[in-house]
Amino acid sequence: MSEHSANPSSATAATGRSRAVKAVIPAAGLATRFLPATKAVPKELLPVVDRPVLQYIVEEATQAGIGDVLLITGRGKTSMVDHFDRRPDLEARLEAKGDAERLAAVRGPSELAEIYTCRQPEQLGLGHAVGYAESHVGDQPFAVLLGDEFVKPAEPLLPAMLELQARTGGVVLAFFEVDPAETKRYGIASVEPAEAELTYIGEVVRVTGMVEKPKPEDAPSNLAVLGRYVLPSSIFDAIRRTEPGSGGEIQLTDAMELLRSEGTPVHAIVYRGTRYDTGMPLGYLQTVVQIAAERDDLGAEFRKWLAEFVNSDASGVTGT
């Protein structure tokens, strides 16, 4: 697998802080919402047209200059690693057929980044999973990308987050706006305007508090945590000092709130781009349809069929 290195950013030059060059992808969950499909196939490998969700996420990291990716895996999920390995037998067959396009597609995943793995023996919360990355990350800042959502490549988020973390040295989150009734599904934040010198990076806010999955009447805002974080290495000590919270699990939100309460700056970028959420069946289906409809090779024909299907009596939807 190829090696990548990020170019020093203006933030690094200005502050002397290191820019994160490693990413952690927690992917040990059981994905019960997708059973029985995920009994043998990891949710992260469910295809979005012809690429698994996990590949889109690793590509998002490498697009931001990160070339070192640690997968936090669980029992029965070794096929995630296999996807990023070489397949000489398949490559030889495609090469013999002269199928250069598919050959490039098969080789592509192995050339994205250096892929490492760590086993989480029990799924005891996101904070618990991230804690397993300590020996790999060391004392450097790092990015965390959840394994069931990603953003549109043409509307990147992670580069600005890396820049912001190198500037502040603290915790950097990404937020998106949700319907108030949906706050019980997400970590929700209270915020205030960020320092003026940070606004060049984007729509930056300073976080004044966080709560995990509050009821709508208890939510401090409708700004939800998107599954992207850039964290200082001090998060590992905070995780060790975090008691089980929502659902009896060690929540990353609680560990970050502990750091914030002790003086670590916490900022966030409010993301206005396209976010794909494959963590639930409806969101997964929406993602597949959206990406298929935008494909140069499939989009026109697929959109034509989709319109005909939606407006047909056979679909159960009455046409207008």
C-alpha positions as MATLAB code, in Angstrom:
seq = 'MSEHSANPSSATAATGRSRAVKAVIPAAGLATRFLPATKAVPKELLPVVDRPVLQYIVEEATQAGIGDVLLITGRGKTSMVDHFDRRPDLEARLEAKGDAERLAAVRGPSELAEIYTCRQPEQLGLGHAVGYAESHVGDQPFAVLLGDEFVKPAEPLLPAMLELQARTGGVVLAFFEVDPAETKRYGIASVEPAEAELTYIGEVVRVTGMVEKPKPEDAPSNLAVLGRYVLPSSIFDAIRRTEPGSGGEIQLTDAMELLRSEGTPVHAIVYRGTRYDTGMPLGYLQTVVQIAAERDDLGAEFRKWLAEFVNSDASGVTGT';
ca = [
       0.000    0.000    0.000;
       1.310    3.407   -0.894;
       2.553    6.007    1.561;
       1.143    9.511    1.705;
       2.292   12.597    3.562;
       0.374   15.770    4.159;
       1.910   19.069    3.168;
       2.499   21.432    6.096;
      -0.430   23.816    6.393;
      -0.348   27.502    7.132;
      -1.650   26.621   10.592;
       1.371   24.431   11.293;
       3.715   27.173   10.196;
       1.922   29.774   12.307;
       1.469   27.769   15.517;
       4.213   25.152   15.515;
       1.592   22.450   16.099;
       1.493   19.258   14.079;
      -1.280   18.679   11.589;
      -3.052   15.337   12.039;
      -1.862   12.752    9.514;
      -3.533    9.635   10.932;
      -7.182    8.614   10.890;
      -9.111    6.155   13.041;
     -12.282    4.484   11.766;
     -14.294    2.717   14.488;
     -16.018   -0.183   12.725;
     -16.644   -2.910   15.275;
     -20.408   -2.530   15.642;
     -22.917   -5.316   15.057;
     -25.125   -3.302   12.663;
     -28.308   -4.894   13.973;
     -30.493   -2.550   11.898;
     -29.292   -4.365    8.756;
     -29.734   -7.958    9.904;
     -29.705  -10.550    8.454;
     -27.502   -8.996    5.718;
     -24.826   -8.025    8.250;
     -24.660  -11.434    9.904;
     -21.757  -12.306    7.590;
     -21.068   -9.061    5.686;
     -19.867   -6.012    7.654;
     -22.162   -3.019    7.272;
     -19.125   -0.999    6.218;
     -18.785   -3.204    3.120;
     -22.363   -2.810    1.915;
     -22.078   -1.478   -1.633;
     -23.043    1.998   -2.746;
     -23.435    1.094   -6.428;
     -20.035   -0.575   -6.925;
     -17.902    0.632   -4.019;
     -18.392   -0.247   -0.346;
     -19.207    2.479    2.157;
     -15.823    2.014    3.840;
     -13.938    2.816    0.638;
     -15.729    6.153    0.318;
     -14.649    6.960    3.889;
     -10.997    6.016    3.352;
     -11.021    8.043    0.127;
     -12.343   11.023    2.111;
      -9.372   10.713    4.471;
      -6.799   10.408    1.715;
      -8.316   13.347   -0.144;
      -7.450   15.402    2.959;
      -3.832   14.211    2.909;
      -4.147   11.404    5.463;
      -2.331    8.243    4.444;
      -2.368    6.229    7.680;
      -5.716    4.643    8.602;
      -6.468    2.468   11.622;
      -9.600    0.332   11.484;
     -11.049   -0.589   14.882;
     -12.603   -3.929   14.010;
     -14.609   -6.601   15.754;
     -15.290  -10.299   15.527;
     -16.199  -11.460   12.013;
     -15.012   -8.294   10.271;
     -11.690   -9.321    8.741;
     -13.147   -8.911    5.247;
     -12.895   -5.133    5.729;
      -9.122   -5.481    5.703;
      -9.248   -7.864    2.748;
     -10.944   -5.184    0.661;
      -7.806   -3.026    0.900;
      -5.433   -5.895    0.111;
      -4.141   -6.969   -3.290;
      -5.812   -9.768   -5.279;
      -3.073  -11.005   -7.667;
      -5.274  -13.796   -9.049;
      -8.135  -11.452   -9.924;
      -5.747   -8.802  -11.222;
      -4.015  -11.330  -13.474;
      -7.359  -12.465  -14.892;
      -8.448   -8.891  -15.649;
      -5.061   -8.031  -17.128;
      -5.214  -11.078  -19.412;
      -8.644   -9.966  -20.618;
      -7.375   -6.456  -21.270;
      -9.971   -5.018  -18.874;
      -7.956   -1.984  -17.779;
     -10.905   -0.178  -16.212;
     -11.850   -2.959  -13.798;
      -8.183   -3.723  -13.141;
      -7.674   -0.151  -11.957;
     -10.812   -0.383   -9.814;
      -9.574   -3.574   -8.124;
      -6.079   -2.212   -7.487;
      -7.317    1.199   -6.342;
      -8.252    0.351   -2.730;
      -4.801   -1.114   -1.994;
      -3.166    2.102   -3.177;
      -5.213    4.534   -1.085;
      -3.429    4.418    2.264;
      -1.532    2.302    4.768;
      -4.271    0.290    6.488;
      -3.784   -0.969   10.044;
      -6.206   -2.814   12.311;
      -6.956   -3.210   15.994;
      -9.564   -5.511   17.544;
     -12.160   -4.142   19.980;
     -13.246   -7.288   21.870;
     -16.432   -5.742   23.280;
     -18.537   -2.899   21.875;
     -18.798   -0.606   24.896;
     -19.298    2.734   23.169;
     -17.558    5.052   20.726;
     -15.246    6.435   23.392;
     -14.220    2.902   24.317;
     -13.464    2.134   20.653;
     -11.383    5.277   20.109;
      -9.377    4.443   23.226;
      -7.956    1.413   21.440;
      -6.133    3.727   19.001;
      -3.773    5.150   21.628;
      -0.766    2.936   20.928;
      -1.062    3.585   17.189;
      -1.630    7.340   17.389;
       0.809    8.160   20.183;
       0.993   11.795   21.261;
      -0.123   13.311   17.960;
      -3.527   14.720   16.972;
      -5.651   12.437   14.815;
      -8.923   12.308   12.920;
     -11.849   10.006   13.711;
     -14.214    9.119   10.872;
     -17.302    7.103   11.728;
     -17.850    4.132    9.462;
     -21.408    4.828    8.332;
     -21.353    8.345    6.912;
     -19.327   10.337    4.434;
     -19.489   13.605    2.537;
     -19.550   14.462   -1.124;
     -15.961   14.570   -2.468;
     -16.642   17.841   -4.279;
     -17.725   19.393   -0.944;
     -14.913   18.325    1.430;
     -15.048   18.851    5.166;
     -11.960   17.228    6.667;
      -9.260   19.608    5.305;
     -10.841   22.571    7.093;
     -11.153   20.535   10.298;
      -7.465   19.586   10.174;
      -6.533   23.216    9.618;
      -8.694   24.358   12.525;
      -7.253   21.766   14.919;
      -3.678   22.743   13.998;
      -4.627   26.343   14.776;
      -6.267   25.700   18.158;
      -4.636   22.510   19.407;
      -7.951   21.389   20.854;
     -10.963   19.325   19.883;
     -12.540   20.023   16.501;
     -15.993   18.762   15.561;
     -18.324   19.095   12.615;
     -21.990   19.984   12.999;
     -25.017   19.832   10.778;
     -28.505   21.097   11.446;
     -31.236   18.596   12.319;
     -34.954   18.824   12.882;
     -35.488   19.475   16.621;
     -37.448   16.220   16.911;
     -34.315   14.309   15.843;
     -31.978   15.523   18.601;
     -32.451   12.273   20.529;
     -30.426   10.486   17.834;
     -27.272   12.631   18.046;
     -24.754   14.397   20.225;
     -26.033   17.995   20.438;
     -24.019   21.139   21.223;
     -24.487   24.601   22.599;
     -22.289   27.162   20.837;
     -21.138   30.769   20.679;
     -19.319   32.769   17.957;
     -15.717   31.707   17.361;
     -12.682   33.948   17.601;
     -12.430   36.335   14.660;
      -9.038   34.988   13.566;
     -10.573   31.554   12.881;
     -13.392   32.621   10.585;
     -11.219   32.389    7.462;
     -11.389   28.607    7.800;
     -15.168   28.469    7.375;
     -18.341   28.674    9.449;
     -16.582   28.112   12.763;
     -18.251   28.174   16.185;
     -16.903   27.700   19.698;
     -18.555   24.874   21.617;
     -19.715   25.699   25.128;
     -21.312   22.366   25.997;
     -22.310   18.962   24.637;
     -24.894   16.380   25.570;
     -25.428   12.903   24.122;
     -28.841   12.161   22.563;
     -30.995   14.629   24.510;
     -34.766   14.708   24.341;
     -36.001   17.530   22.103;
     -37.177   19.546   25.085;
     -33.721   19.265   26.701;
     -31.597   19.952   23.598;
     -29.494   23.155   23.760;
     -29.656   23.621   19.961;
     -30.358   21.749   16.741;
     -26.646   21.440   15.872;
     -25.800   17.738   15.753;
     -22.371   16.167   15.728;
     -21.489   14.800   12.301;
     -19.317   11.681   12.421;
     -16.009   13.531   11.978;
     -13.660   14.560   14.775;
     -10.091   15.826   14.983;
      -8.764   15.200   18.467;
      -5.661   15.909   20.532;
      -3.940   12.921   22.111;
      -5.156   14.100   25.542;
      -8.509   12.526   24.625;
      -7.137    9.122   25.651;
      -6.654   10.136   29.277;
     -10.105   11.731   29.231;
     -11.619    8.468   27.952;
      -9.991    6.564   30.815;
     -11.609    8.997   33.258;
     -15.047    8.873   31.629;
     -17.755    6.847   33.328;
     -20.378    4.967   31.277;
     -23.109    7.331   30.125;
     -25.966    7.067   27.643;
     -26.874    3.416   27.046;
     -24.368    2.307   29.673;
     -21.537    2.978   27.210;
     -18.368    5.078   27.343;
     -19.339    7.969   25.118;
     -16.794   10.011   23.154;
     -19.067   13.036   23.615;
     -18.666   12.756   27.401;
     -14.864   12.489   27.135;
     -14.720   15.565   24.902;
     -16.968   17.443   27.317;
     -14.590   16.505   30.143;
     -11.672   18.027   28.213;
     -13.710   21.145   27.484;
     -14.618   21.580   31.149;
     -10.920   21.395   32.013;
      -9.944   24.133   29.570;
      -9.292   22.401   26.255;
     -10.750   24.555   23.457;
     -13.520   22.884   21.487;
     -14.514   24.310   18.118;
     -16.662   23.078   15.277;
     -17.317   23.730   11.627;
     -20.967   23.915   10.621;
     -21.133   21.826    7.464;
     -23.535   22.917    4.735;
     -22.485   20.391    2.122;
     -23.900   16.991    1.182;
     -23.756   14.337    3.887;
     -24.543   10.699    3.188;
     -25.772    8.687    6.191;
     -25.702    4.926    5.656;
     -26.227    4.000    9.300;
     -29.914    3.130    8.863;
     -31.685    1.315    6.003;
     -33.567    4.396    4.780;
     -30.447    6.560    4.746;
     -28.486    3.791    3.033;
     -31.088    3.479    0.275;
     -31.198    7.250   -0.154;
     -27.416    7.309   -0.489;
     -27.409    4.596   -3.152;
     -30.105    6.394   -5.159;
     -28.419    9.804   -4.867;
     -24.994    8.582   -5.934;
     -26.352    6.370   -8.712;
     -28.382    9.293  -10.067;
     -25.256   11.464  -10.202;
     -23.003    8.933  -11.925;
     -21.884    9.897  -15.433;
     -22.167    6.295  -16.621;
     -25.491    5.456  -14.943;
     -27.227    8.660  -13.976;
     -29.257    9.564  -17.048;
     -30.664    6.086  -17.608;
     -31.213    5.464  -13.891;
     -33.065    8.760  -13.355;
     -35.289    8.009  -16.346;
     -36.145    4.571  -14.956;
     -36.646    5.944  -11.447;
     -39.095    8.577  -12.629;
     -41.054    5.964  -14.574;
     -41.078    3.623  -11.579;
     -42.243    6.253   -9.089;
     -45.048    7.346  -11.400;
     -46.199    3.853  -12.336;
     -49.148    2.026  -10.807;
     -46.845   -0.938  -10.209;
     -44.921    1.037   -7.610;
     -48.024    1.603   -5.542;
     -47.680    5.353   -6.029;
     -50.355    7.138   -8.002;
     -48.977    9.317  -10.773;
     -49.963   12.945  -11.067;
];
